Amino acid sequence: MYEQLKNLIPKSFIKKNEKFLRKLIATFYAGNPYQCNICDFQMSRFITLKNTDQICPKCGSIGRNRKLWNLIENELSDKTVLHFSPSPSVQEKIQASNVGTYITTDYAGEFNATKNLNIEAIDEPDHTYDLIICYHILEHVVNDLQAMSELYRISKPGGKCIIQTPFTEGEIYEDASIQTEEDRLKHFGQEDHVRIYSVKGLRQRLESVGFSTTPLYSDAQENNVNGFKKGEQIIWAHKPQ
């Protein structure tokens, strides 16, 4: 029903009236036992999409957004944070937190952001950020090792990056000869992806530029209260002091 309505209503109208539409839709889902940990909305169920993502009907967060907030909410106090391509729900939550300085960036112009930084050549000084949020970015980047070097450069000593991409088992799968959107969709799962990482492979690349890494594996159960995705994998990258 949700996806059918999205297909029927013009995107321009949805974007202009998104908050009102979400507030209206949310009234049909109010109840128990589920709760969004970003907007605190209590609901009888999440909206489940075809790809199994569970959306909060009020703020539009998906499972990975809610898990991200769960991991960073105690990392923000008086910190300088850089957030690549921020989802609106998480962005608003961070802005309302006790964060010190919060900078957002989106190179493709798809998200509301304060800067337009190229991750392969980040126009920011060395040792600037306590925390960098890099969620579903690196799989789009051709020269990912250069991007990782830049993340390391602008991180403060002792700083952290929280990183997620789609993951596969085994080795990283990439092939520079795959260039068309059709072929990238076929091989990498999305038209603008250029590889599929494995957790092991991504950790190795991050460590090759100087980071130490800690993998996290979500042990969330099916139908958990906050709609976290089962088996979700995330990497913390740490810059030494």
N, C-alpha and C positions, 0 to 999 in steps of 0.2 A: 504494500500500500504506500509506504513512504517513498520508495524509489519510483513508483508509478506517478505519484504527485510531482516529484522532482522533474520527471521527464515531460510532464504536461505544462508546468509553469515556467515561463521564460526565466533564464538565469539572472538577467538584469533585475527583474522584479524580486527574485529571491534575495539577491545581494542587498538591494536597497531596503528591503523589509524583513531581513533575516531575524532580527531579535523579536519582532512582533510575531512572526510566523512560528518561531520556536516556542514562544510563550503560549501561543494558542495550541499548538500540537501537544505541548507538555501536559495540558489539562487532561488529556485523554489517557495519560500514562501515570498520573499521580497515584501514590499508594505505597505499598510495601511488597517485598522485603529488600529491594535493591536501592542503592544510593550512589550517586556520582560524587566522588571525593574532590572534584574541582568546583562544581557549582552547588554542591550539597543537596541537590534535588533528590527527593525520595520518590521511588516509582515502583509500579507493579512489574515492570519489565523494561529492558533496554530494547531499542530498535535494532534488529539483526539484519544486516545486509547480505547480499548474495555471497560475498567473500568471507562471511562469518564475522566480520567486524561488528562490534556492538556499540551503537551510538547512543549517547545521552540525548533524549529528545529536547532538553532545555538548552544546554550549552553547545551541543554538537561534538563533544569530545568522543574519541574512540578509545579503545582499550589501551593502546600504547601511550596516548596522551595522559590518561589517568595514572598509568604505572610510572611514567616520567615524573609527574608531580609527586607521587608517593616517594620517589627516590631523591628528589632535589629539595623538597620543601624545607628541610632542616639544613640545607647547604647554602642558603641565600643571604643570611643576615649580614648586612653591611658589605657584601661582596660585589665585585665588579664582574658582570656576566655578559657574555656574548651569545646570542641565540640565532642560529641559522634557520631561515624559513619557518618562523614560529606559527604554530596553530593558534587561532584566535583565542580559544578557551584557555590554553596554558599561558599565552602572552598576558591576558587580562589578569590571571591569577598571580603571575610573577609581579606585574606592575602594582598590584594591590598588597604585595608582601613587604617585608622589611629589607628588601634588596637594597644594596648601596647604589650602584649604577647599572642600569639595564639597557644594553644596546641590542637592537634587532637588525638583521640584515636579510635581504632576499635578492639574489642576483638575477633571477628570471622575471621578477616583477609579479609573481603570483600571490604573494602574501603582503600584508600591511607591515612595513618595516621602516626603521629610521635611516638605514644605510643600504648601499648597493655594493657589497664587497665581493670581489672575486676570490674564492677560497684558494685558488692556486697562486695568488699574489695579493695577500690581504694588506690593505692600506691602513695598517694600524702599527703603533710602536711595539718594539720588543717588550716582553714581560709585562703585559697590560692586564690580563684577565685572570681572575681567580677560578672561574668556571666557564666552560664553553659547552653549549648544547648543540650537538651535531647529529641530528636525527634524520635519517633517510636522505642524506646528502651525498656521501662518498660514492655510492653506486652510480651517480650521475656524472662523476668527474673523471675526465680522461686521464690526467696526470695525478693520480691519487697520492702517490708518494710525495709529490711536491706540496699537495694540499696538507698532508699530514705534517710535513716539515714546517709549514706555515702555522698550523695549529700549535705545534710545539714552540715555535719562536715567540708567538704572542701570549703564550701562557706564562703566568708568573711562576717562579720557583715554588714548588709545592702545589701548583694549580692542578685542576682536573678538567678533563673532557669526558662528557658522557656521550657515547656513540652507539647508534643502532643503524643497521641496514637489514634488508632481507638476507637470510642466511641459507646455505645449503650444507650438506654433509660433504666430507672429503676435502678437496682442494678448491681454491678460488677458480671460478670458471670465467675466462675472458678471452676474447679473440678480436684483435684490432681490425680484422677484415670484415667483421659484421658491422655494417654501417647504416642500413636502411631501418626505418621505424618498424617495418613489417618483420624484418629478421631479428631486430632487437626484442620485439615482443615475443617472438617464437623462442629465442634462446635465453633471454634474461628476464622475461616475465613482464616487461613494460617497455613502451616505445622509446623512452629516453634513458633507459639504463644501459650501462656499458660493461657491466660484469655482475656476477653473483659471488659474494664473499662466503667463505666458511669462517666460523669463529676463529679457528686456529690460524687461518691465513691472514685475517684482518689483524689479529693480535701480533703476528710476526711482522707485518708491515709497520704497525704502530711502534713496535719495539725497535725496529731498524732505524727509526729517526730519533730515538732517545726516550720515548715513553716507557714506563712500566705499565702493565695491564692487569686488570682483574675482571674476569668474566662473571656475569650474573645470569642465573637461570631461574625463571619464575616458576615457583611450585604451586601457583594458583590452581585451584580446582575448577571444574566446570561449574557454571552458574554461581560463581562467587559474588558476594554482595556488591563489590565495586566494578564488576565487569572487566576485570583484568584478563588478558589473554593467556590461555594455558600454554606453558612451554616457551614463553617469550624469552629471547636472549638479548643481553645488553652488555656493553663493554665499558668499564671505567678505565680511562687512560690517565696516568699520573705523571707529572713532570717532577723529577727529583728536586729537593731543596737545594 
